[in-house]
Amino acid sequence: MDESSLVKHAEAVRAAAEARAHRRHVAAQLATTGALVATRREELAERERALQVEQSDVRRLEQLSLTKVWATLRGDAADRLAVERAEADVAALAVASAISRLSSAVADDARVRREHDGLRGADEAYGDALAAYELAILTTGGRDAAELTEIAEQLGVAEARQREITEAVDALRATRTALDSALASLDSAGGWSTYDTFFGGGIVADMVKHSKIDAATAAFTEVNRALERLSVELADIGASAIDGVDVSQTLAVFDVLFDNILSDWMVKERISEAQARATNLRERLAQLADDLDTDAGEIAARVDALLERREAILTAS
């Protein structure tokens, strides 16, 4: 067996090691998506229970009951009913939002599961490639065969990690883009809220303000979805060791920003709170970007060093 055949066996080991490492990464992602689906199911159940409570309150005021009688005697039956209906509407929106998040989580889990199933047999393939390479080494009796084997395996693992970091960077880029867009919408809503609160904006300003709030809420729904994708991509590259980004806690930050609005001042306060949280998240994502860039540079340098050593061994006279 000549040297070119030995190189082909080394390449087969590298490819098999990459596939095996990738399957392990996907298995870690699968654990994350499965846990996220369970969390989203619990969240939906909680929102549905809350909706039932709000709907029950509405029914008590709509029908003949002690609650309605007491409200009528106090003279605020109509106001109470309007408030309860508004709260029921908000609870219904929260249920719809939870259903959407559950659907997104289930789709992500299914996608990762399909990828994981497609890599079935990667461990066996790696063992077969390694065995074939070992047989070739025994046949040729190459002087540096042991080191070539180690280099091939390390290259496979390093290149698999390179791919996972690239996927995390792509998910992070999408998250930052969505967050920037959502912040712009929120800032616009904040400007109209300030005008409406302090300068007596009137009905037109109030309508525009609520339109901007709706746009901001929809934009942050997209941020949540992007964060969920990011959490999956970070699962297998040591996300917990990256300072400042706790995706699992961040997911619920921008749920329903403006439920049961009672006054212009409350709207302004809630917008300010959301702006602060969003700005803090943007800073943490920037830190994550720096960390991923550092990781990518280190892995690239590692791959280059391994390839140089491999070339030196195989081309040595």
N, C-alpha and C positions, 0 to 999 in steps of 0.2 A: 504494500500500500504506500503510495507516494505522499508527499507533503500536501499537495492540493486536496487530496481526500481527507487528510487530517483536519485541514482548515474547514472543510465542509461540515465535518462532524462537530467542530467547535462552534460553528455558526448555528447548527441545529440545537446544541445545548443552550446557547444564548437565547434563541427564540423560545425554546421551551421554558427556560427560567423566567423569561419575561411574561409568558402566558400564565405561569403558575403564580407569580407575584401579583399579576393583575387580578386573578381570580380571588386571591386573598383580600385585595383592596375592595373588590366588589362585594365580598362577603361582609366586610365591615360596613359598607354603604347599606347593604340589605338590612343589617341590624338597626341602623339609624332610621331607614324609611319605615321599617316595621313598627318601631317605637313611636314614630311620628303619626302613623295611622291610628295606633291605639290612643294617643293623646288627642287626636282630632275627633275620634269617636266619643271619648269622654266629654270633650268640650261641647260637641253637638248635643249630647244627652243633657248636659247642664243647661244649655241655652233653651232647649225644648221644655225643660221643667220650669224655667223662669217665664217662658211664654205662657205656659198653662196657668201660672199664678196671675199674670197680668190679665189674661183673658177672663179668669174667674172674677177678678175685681171689677172688670167692665160689666160682666153679667149681673153681678150683685147690684150695681147701680141702675142697670137697664130694667131689671125685673123688680117685682114687688119684694122687698126685703127690709130687714131692720136697718141695713146700711143706707138704703135709698130713703126710707122714712126719716131717719136722722138727718141726712143731707138736705132733704126737703125742708124740714123744720128749721134748719140753720140758714136756709135760703141760698145755698151754694151747690145745689144738685147739678145744675148744668155745667158749672166750672169743674166740679169734681169729675163728672163723666168725661169731659173733654180731656182733662189731664190723664185719666186712666186709659182712655183710648189712645192718646199719644204715646203713653208708656208701652201699651200693647203693640203699637206699630213699631216702636223701636225694638222691642223684644223680637218681633217677627223678622225685622231686618237682621238682627243678630243671628237668628236661626239660619236665615238664608246665607249669611256670610260664613257661618260655620259649615254649612253643607258644601259651599264652594271650596273651602279650605280642605275639607275631608276628601272631596273628589280629586283635588289636586294632589293630595298626599297619596291617595290610592293609586293614581296614575303613575306617580314617581316610583312607588313601591313595585308596581307591575313592570315598569321599564327596567329597573335595576334587577328584578327577579329574572326577567328574560335574558338579560346580559349574563347573569350568574349561571343560569342553566346552559347558556351557550358555551360556557367555559368548562363544562363538566368534562372530566377526563384530563384536565391540565396537569394534575399531579402525576398521573400514570404516564402521560406523554413525556414529562420531564424525566421520569425514571428511565423510560425506554431510550431517550436521547443520550442520557448520561451513560447508560450501559453500553450503547453502541460506540460512544466516543472512547470509553475505557477499553473496549475490545480493540479499537483502532490503535490506541496508544500501546497496548500490549503487543500488537502486531508489528508496529514500526519501531517500538523501543525508543521513542523520542526523548532526548535528554531533559527538555523542559516541559514534559507533558503534564506534570502535576500542577505547575503554575498556570499553564494554559487553561486547565480545567477550572481553576479558581477564578481566573480572569473572566472566562465565559459566563460563569454563574453570577459574578458580581455585576457584569455588564447588563445581564438580563434584569436583575433587580433594580439597578440604577435607572435603566431606561423606562421601566414600568413606573417608577416614581416620577420621572420626568413627565410622563404623560398625565399622571394624576395631578401633579402641580399645575400643569397647563390647563386642565379642566377646572381646577379650583380658581385659577386666575380668570378664566373666561366667566365663571359664575360670579366672581367678585366684581368684575367689570360691569356685568349686567345689573348687579345689585346697586352699585354706585350710580349708574345711569338712572335707574328707577328712583333712587333716593333723591338725586338732584332735581329730577322732574317734580317729585312730590313736594319737596321743600319749596320749589318755586310756586306751586299751587297754594301751599299753605301760607307762604308770605303774602300772596295776593289776597287770600281770605283774611289774613290778619290786618292788612291795610284797610279793607272795607269794614272790618269789625271796629277798628279804631275810629273811623269816620262816623259809623253808625252810632257808636257809644258816646262819643264826646261832642259831635257836631250836629246831632239831630238829623241823621241822614234821611229819614222818612221811609215811606213804603218801597220806593224804587231801590234805594240803597240797601234796604233790608232784603229785598228779593235777590239783588246781585250778590250780597254777602252770602246768603244761603246757597246760591248757585256755586259760588267759589268753594264753600265748605264741602258741598257734594263732590266737586271735582277733586279736592284734596283727599277726601276719604277714599274715593276710587283709586287715586294715585297711590295711596299708602297700601291699598289692597295688593297692588302690583309689587310694592316693596316687600310685603310679607311673602308673596310667592317666590320672589327672587331670593329672599333670605332662606326659605325652605330648601330651594335647590342648592344654595351655597352650603347649608348645613350638611347636605348629603355629600358634596364634594370634599368637605373638610374632614369628614369622618375618619378617613384612612391616612391622613397626613399629619396627625398630631395636633388637631385644632385646639385641644385643651391647653396645650403648651404655648399657644399664641396669645400674647398679652391683650386683654381688653375685649375680646370678641366672644361673647356668650350667646350664640345664636338661639339656643333653646329659650332663653329668657327674652330675647329681643322679639321673637315671633309674635308675642301677644301685645306688644307696645302700641301698635297702631291698629287696633281692632275697630271699635266704633268710637270715633273721636268725640262726637257731639251728641250724646243721647239725652233725650228729655230736656231740651234747652229751656230754661226758665227766664233768663234775662240776658240783655246785651252784654252786661259785665261778665257773666258766667261764660258766654261765648268767647269773649276776649281772653279770659284767663285760661280757658282750655286750649285755645290756639297757641298761646304763649308756652304752655306746658309742653304741647306737642312739638313746637319748634325747638325747645330746649332738648327734648329727647332725641329728635331727629338730628340735630347738630352734633350731639354727643355720639350718636351712632356713626355719623359720617367721619368723625375723628378716629373712632375705633377701626372702621373699615380702612381708613388711610394707613393706620398702623399695620393692619393685616396685610395690606398690599406691599408694604416695605418688607415685612417678614417673609412673604411668599417670594418676593424678588430675591431676597438673600438666599432662601432655600434653593431657588432655581439656579442661581449662580454657583452655589456649592456643588449641586448635583451635576451641572454641566462641566465643571472643572474635574469632578471625579470621573465622569465618562471619558473626557479627553485624556486624562492620565492613564486610564485602563486601556484605551485604544492605542495610545502611544507605546505602552509596555508590551501589549499584544503584538503590535507591528514589529517592535524591536526583537522579540523572541522569534517570530516566524520568519523574519528576514535576515536573522543573524547567519553568518556563514559557518 
